[in-house]
């Protein structure tokens, strides 16, 4: 895991108090990872990046990193949305998920995983 820690209390990624940006995508050289890390540094937030994306451990990693913000690509969003429902779906710290392209299922996804 690559981790950049918050140097000051009260600053956050995407204006989320105590924000932690978690990026669980492959290819750290990709612009998505670079911009997420840069955004976290500028906002004096925290950034964590997993070794690789795993559909089965995605939410466990979000919880372990205490990530409040993440970016996903459309194909990954679709895979996450189609996973079987679990009782723990909404029990996660994530508040913001940027996804491209936006899919019609996103509103239901927001409710299911308690995103703002």
C-alpha positions, 0 to 999 in steps of 0.5 A: 500500500502506498500511503500519504498521511495527513500533515494537519488535522481538519484538512481533507480530500473533497472537503470531507473532515478527516478524509482519506482517499482510497484508490483500489485500482490497478496501474498506479501510473494511470492518470486516475491514480496520479490525480487522486494522489495529487488531490489528496496532497493539495487538500492535505488529506490522506491517500492509500492505494491497494496493491491490486483491485479485487472485487471480493475484497474491495469493501473490506479494503475501503473499511481498513483504509477508512477511505471516505473518497474513491475513484472507479472506472465504469466497468468496475462500478458495474461489477460492484453494483452487481455483487450480491447484497450483504447486510454490511453494504452500508457499513462503510466510511465511503462518502464519495465515489467518482465513477466514469462513465456514470451508469443509471444504477448509480442512484440505487448504488448510492442508497445501498452503500450509503454514499452522499 
